[in-house]
Amino acid sequence: MSKRFTAVISKENKWYVAHCVELGVVSQGKTIEEAQANLKEAVELYIESFGTEDLPESQGEVVFHPLEVVVSG
């Protein structure tokens, strides 16, 4: 059985930080590929530890859109 989750990867300084939105699991890597692989391993360990009962699943397509707002300061 496989489950689909949403991963968000952002660059913070010299590291890529990967976050599984549904589970709150976070990992990192020096490249995007490394961050993805590390997050996959971390999610697998999370599921191994907490089981598959009541696991949320991604509900669809994720769309990122730049948002610019005026900030008075």
C-alpha positions as CSV (number, residue, x, y, z in Angstrom):
1,M,0.0,0.0,0.0
2,S,1.2,3.5,-0.7
3,K,0.1,6.9,0.6
4,R,0.5,10.3,-1.0
5,F,1.6,13.2,1.1
6,T,2.5,16.8,0.3
7,A,6.2,17.9,0.7
8,V,7.3,21.5,0.8
9,I,11.0,22.2,0.3
10,S,12.5,25.6,1.0
11,K,16.1,26.8,1.0
12,E,17.4,28.2,4.3
13,N,20.9,29.4,4.2
14,K,23.0,26.5,2.8
15,W,20.4,23.8,3.5
16,Y,17.2,22.7,1.8
17,V,14.5,22.0,4.4
18,A,11.7,19.5,3.5
19,H,8.4,19.5,5.4
20,C,5.6,16.9,5.1
21,V,2.6,19.1,5.5
22,E,0.1,16.4,6.6
23,L,2.3,14.7,9.2
24,G,4.5,17.6,10.4
25,V,7.6,15.7,9.7
26,V,10.7,17.7,8.8
27,S,14.1,16.9,7.4
28,Q,16.9,18.6,5.5
29,G,19.7,18.1,3.0
30,K,22.4,20.0,1.1
31,T,20.6,19.4,-2.2
32,I,16.9,19.2,-3.1
33,E,17.3,15.5,-3.9
34,E,19.0,14.9,-0.6
35,A,16.3,16.7,1.3
36,Q,13.6,14.7,-0.6
37,A,15.3,11.4,0.2
38,N,15.8,12.3,3.8
39,L,12.2,13.4,4.2
40,K,11.0,10.1,2.6
41,E,13.1,8.2,5.1
42,A,11.8,10.3,8.0
43,V,8.1,9.8,6.9
44,E,8.7,6.1,6.6
45,L,10.2,6.0,10.2
46,Y,7.2,8.1,11.4
47,I,4.8,5.6,10.0
48,E,6.8,2.7,11.3
49,S,6.6,4.3,14.8
50,F,3.0,5.5,14.8
51,G,1.3,3.0,12.5
52,T,-1.0,3.5,9.5
53,E,-4.3,4.0,11.3
54,D,-5.8,7.5,10.7
55,L,-3.0,8.6,8.4
56,P,-4.1,11.8,6.5
57,E,-3.5,11.8,2.8
58,S,-2.9,14.7,0.4
59,Q,-6.2,15.9,-0.9
60,G,-5.1,17.2,-4.3
61,E,-2.9,19.5,-6.2
62,V,-0.8,22.1,-4.4
63,V,-0.4,25.5,-6.0
64,F,2.1,28.0,-4.9
65,H,1.6,31.6,-5.9
66,P,3.8,34.6,-5.0
67,L,1.9,37.0,-2.9
68,E,3.0,40.6,-2.5
69,V,1.6,42.9,0.2
70,V,2.3,46.4,1.3
71,V,3.8,46.6,4.8
72,S,3.9,50.0,6.5
73,G,6.8,50.4,8.8
